[in-house]
Every structure is written in structure tokens, then in C-alpha cells.
Amino acid sequence: MLKKDNLKLGLALGFIAPVAGLFGYYLVRFRLFSLKDFFEVLMAQKSLLTAIISISLMANAVVFTFYINRRKDKTAKGVFVATCIYALISLFIKWFA
């Protein structure tokens, strides 16, 4: 499945990878808090939320690089589009929420 060159696969991976990055960041930096407390702190401190979203997007950079190096351009394009959507959401939260 991961060897396909498919825009839908790229979008799916592009939306899943930052979530995995978020939980990875939680496990590294906030493992002393419960997951519920972690999300409550994120909702209370919008600057922390946008910073963590930006860090979790690094997971997309890894996935994007993986598919670019394997010349799977459609899948890489899907990851890039998902990254742009996440970035816009992060900017919206930072400026308007």
C-alpha cells in the first residue's frame, strides 16, 4: 500500500502523521500529565497549541521527504497539501482564536 503513487494516500498520510507527531511529543515532553490534562492545557494556551502543531508537522516533513526520494510525486503532493491545510489551521488558531 505504501508503494502506491496516489494523491489520496498522500492526503491520508499527511493528516495522520501530525497526529502521530503530536502523540510522540506528548510522550516525550508531557508524559507526567494525563492525556486529558494535556489537551486541556493546549486549549487554554493557544500559543502552546500552535507551537505543538508546528512541531508535529515535522512528521509530515519526514513522510514528504520519504516519498520525494522514491519519486512518488502524487503521494508527496498529497502530503504537501495536507501540510498546507494544517499550517493554515495553525495560523487561524494563532490569529483569531
SETOR-82081 format. One line per 5 residues: number of its first residue (from 1); their letters; for each residue x, z, y of N, C-alpha, C. Coordinates in steps of 0.02 Angstrom, whole numbers, plus 50000, padded with zeros to 5 digits. Example, Ala and Ser with C-alpha at 12.3 -4.5 7.8 and 13.67 -1.06 7.14 Angstrom:
BEGIN
1> as> 50660 50390 49716 50615 50390 49775 50660 50390 49835 ~ 50642 50354 49888 50684 50357 49947 50645 50394 50002
//
This chain:
BEGIN
1> mlkkd> 50041 50000 49940 50000 50000 50000 50043 50000 50063 ~ 50097 50038 50065 50138 50042 50124 50181 49980 50134 ~ 50181 49935 50086 50220 49873 50093 50180 49818 50126 ~ 50116 49829 50137 50074 49778 50168 50093 49770 50242 ~ 50079 49710 50268 50087 49697 50339 50017 49688 50367
6> nlklg> 49988 49743 50391 49917 49745 50407 49906 49787 50470 ~ 49868 49761 50517 49854 49796 50579 49815 49860 50566 ~ 49766 49857 50521 49725 49917 50506 49768 49973 50476 ~ 49814 49954 50432 49860 50004 50404 49902 50036 50459 ~ 49926 49995 50505 49965 50022 50561 49925 50069 50605
11> lalgf> 49862 50051 50618 49819 50096 50658 49808 50161 50622 ~ 49794 50157 50556 49782 50219 50518 49844 50263 50518 ~ 49902 50233 50504 49964 50272 50505 49979 50298 50575 ~ 49964 50258 50626 49976 50278 50694 49933 50337 50717 ~ 49874 50344 50687 49832 50401 50704 49846 50462 50660
16> iapva> 49872 50451 50600 49885 50507 50554 49953 50539 50568 ~ 50004 50500 50584 50071 50526 50593 50076 50580 50647 ~ 50044 50572 50706 50048 50626 50755 50015 50690 50732 ~ 49962 50684 50692 49930 50745 50666 49979 50781 50619 ~ 50013 50742 50578 50065 50772 50534 50121 50802 50577
21> glfgy> 50139 50768 50631 50190 50794 50676 50168 50859 50710 ~ 50104 50862 50728 50076 50923 50758 50081 50982 50710 ~ 50061 50971 50647 50064 51025 50598 50136 51042 50581 ~ 50180 50993 50581 50251 51008 50572 50278 51051 50628 ~ 50259 51035 50689 50281 51075 50746 50252 51146 50742
26> ylvrf> 50190 51151 50720 50159 51217 50711 50199 51258 50660 ~ 50217 51226 50604 50254 51263 50552 50323 51284 50575 ~ 50355 51245 50618 50422 51262 50641 50420 51314 50696 ~ 50376 51306 50745 50378 51349 50805 50326 51405 50807 ~ 50268 51396 50776 50213 51443 50784 50188 51471 50719
31> rlfsl> 50228 51473 50667 50204 51494 50601 50183 51568 50600 ~ 50204 51607 50649 50183 51677 50651 50110 51685 50674 ~ 50084 51635 50708 50014 51635 50729 49971 51603 50675 ~ 49907 51622 50674 49862 51586 50630 49847 51517 50660 ~ 49824 51472 50621 49808 51405 50645 49754 51408 50699
36> kdffe> 49707 51453 50690 49653 51462 50740 49682 51485 50806 ~ 49727 51534 50805 49758 51559 50866 49799 51504 50900 ~ 49834 51464 50859 49874 51409 50885 49830 51361 50925 ~ 49774 51341 50897 49730 51294 50932 49696 51326 50993 ~ 49683 51390 50991 49655 51425 51049 49705 51425 51107
41> vlmaq> 49768 51436 51091 49820 51435 51143 49827 51365 51171 ~ 49823 51314 51128 49828 51245 51151 49771 51227 51199 ~ 49711 51250 51183 49654 51235 51226 49657 51273 51292 ~ 49688 51332 51291 49693 51372 51352 49747 51347 51398 ~ 49801 51322 51371 49858 51299 51411 49866 51224 51404
46> ksllt> 49837 51187 51450 49837 51114 51446 49908 51085 51450 ~ 49953 51117 51487 50021 51091 51492 50056 51096 51424 ~ 50043 51148 51387 50071 51155 51320 50042 51102 51274 ~ 49978 51088 51282 49945 51037 51240 49976 50969 51250 ~ 49985 50949 51313 50015 50883 51325 50087 50879 51302
51> aiisi> 50123 50934 51307 50193 50935 51283 50195 50927 51207 ~ 50151 50961 51172 50150 50957 51099 50125 50889 51076 ~ 50078 50860 51112 50056 50792 51095 50114 50744 51102 ~ 50152 50751 51156 50210 50708 51166 50261 50716 51110 ~ 50273 50777 51089 50320 50790 51035 50294 50762 50969
56> slman> 50229 50771 50956 50202 50746 50893 50201 50670 50890 ~ 50203 50637 50948 50207 50564 50948 50276 50539 50924 ~ 50324 50583 50919 50389 50564 50892 50381 50543 50818 ~ 50331 50570 50784 50318 50549 50715 50299 50475 50714 ~ 50262 50452 50765 50246 50381 50770 50308 50339 50782
61> avvft> 50355 50365 50819 50417 50328 50830 50454 50315 50765 ~ 50452 50365 50721 50484 50357 50655 50448 50304 50614 ~ 50382 50307 50612 50342 50258 50574 50351 50188 50604 ~ 50349 50183 50670 50357 50119 50703 50425 50088 50686 ~ 50478 50128 50691 50545 50104 50675 50551 50082 50602
66> fyinr> 50520 50119 50558 50520 50102 50487 50491 50032 50476 ~ 50434 50017 50507 50402 49953 50496 50435 49896 50536 ~ 50463 49910 50592 50500 49859 50629 50562 49838 50589 ~ 50598 49886 50561 50658 49870 50523 50642 49830 50459 ~ 50581 49837 50434 50561 49800 50375 50524 49735 50392
71> rkdkt> 50523 49719 50456 50491 49658 50482 50417 49654 50464 ~ 50384 49710 50466 50311 49713 50457 50280 49720 50526 ~ 50278 49664 50562 50261 49666 50633 50188 49684 50646 ~ 50142 49663 50604 50071 49680 50615 50060 49755 50607 ~ 50091 49784 50557 50084 49856 50547 50117 49894 50604
76> akgvf> 50175 49872 50626 50209 49903 50683 50167 49897 50746 ~ 50133 49841 50754 50089 49832 50812 50031 49883 50811 ~ 50004 49895 50752 49951 49946 50745 49975 50015 50763 ~ 50035 50032 50741 50064 50097 50758 50075 50102 50834 ~ 50098 50048 50864 50110 50047 50936 50044 50056 50975
81> vatci> 49992 50022 50954 49927 50028 50987 49901 50100 50981 ~ 49907 50130 50923 49886 50199 50914 49926 50246 50958 ~ 49991 50233 50964 50034 50274 51007 50012 50269 51080 ~ 49995 50209 51102 49972 50199 51171 49906 50237 51183 ~ 49861 50235 51133 49798 50272 51140 49811 50347 51145
86> yalis> 49854 50373 51102 49872 50444 51106 49903 50461 51173 ~ 49946 50418 51198 49979 50431 51263 49928 50432 51319 ~ 49881 50386 51318 49828 50385 51369 49785 50448 51366 ~ 49769 50470 51306 49731 50532 51298 49770 50591 51325 ~ 49835 50593 51310 49877 50647 51335 49879 50648 51412
91> lfikw> 49886 50589 51442 49886 50585 51516 49818 50606 51545 ~ 49765 50585 51512 49698 50603 51536 49689 50679 51534 ~ 49710 50711 51480 49704 50784 51474 49746 50818 51528 ~ 49806 50792 51539 49851 50824 51588 49822 50818 51659 ~ 49795 50760 51677 49772 50749 51745 49701 50772 51759
96> fa> 49656 50766 51712 49585 50776 51727 49554 50836 51691 ~ 49586 50864 51641 49554 50920 51605 49579 50987 51629
//
